């Protein structure tokens, strides 16, 4: 699986897990929401370790850009709130930063 695909899958797992906790604590959801939430967060952590990056910090930094885009997609598709121009502009900036981190030539 490519790094991008892993990051997207990890982002979906992380957002779904956090959303389950959000729904339980803030949305009045049943405590049973915690079980899939925990499972999803464990899947997120496992997926993130599968990326072919030499250093964890670099993987997390690059993943951050994908997480932001995935969060805005969740906002739009799951929560029904269309991202505004500020959301999209900020996401673009983050993706530029993630691309620099991922694709910069490394000497070591």
BELQUISUL-V644633 format. One record per residue. RES is the residue in one small letter. SS is DSSP state (alpha for helix, beta for strand, coil for the rest). Layout:
((RES;SS) (RES;SS))
This chain:
((x;coil) (x;coil) (x;alpha) (x;alpha) (x;alpha) (x;alpha) (x;alpha) (x;alpha) (x;alpha) (x;alpha) (x;alpha) (x;alpha) (x;alpha) (x;alpha) (x;alpha) (x;alpha) (x;alpha) (x;alpha) (x;alpha) (x;alpha) (x;alpha) (x;alpha) (x;alpha) (x;alpha) (x;alpha) (x;alpha) (x;coil) (x;coil) (x;coil) (x;coil) (x;coil) (x;coil) (x;alpha) (x;alpha) (x;alpha) (x;alpha) (x;alpha) (x;alpha) (x;alpha) (x;alpha) (x;alpha) (x;alpha) (x;alpha) (x;alpha) (x;alpha) (x;alpha) (x;alpha) (x;alpha) (x;alpha) (x;coil) (x;coil) (x;coil) (x;coil) (x;coil) (x;coil) (x;alpha) (x;alpha) (x;alpha) (x;alpha) (x;alpha) (x;alpha) (x;alpha) (x;alpha) (x;alpha) (x;alpha) (x;alpha) (x;alpha) (x;alpha) (x;alpha) (x;alpha) (x;alpha) (x;alpha) (x;alpha) (x;alpha) (x;alpha) (x;alpha) (x;alpha) (x;coil) (x;coil) (x;coil) (x;coil) (x;coil) (x;coil) (x;coil) (x;alpha) (x;alpha) (x;alpha) (x;alpha) (x;alpha) (x;alpha) (x;alpha) (x;alpha) (x;alpha) (x;alpha) (x;alpha) (x;alpha) (x;alpha) (x;alpha) (x;alpha) (x;alpha) (x;alpha) (x;alpha) (x;alpha) (x;coil) (x;coil) (x;coil) (x;coil) (x;coil))
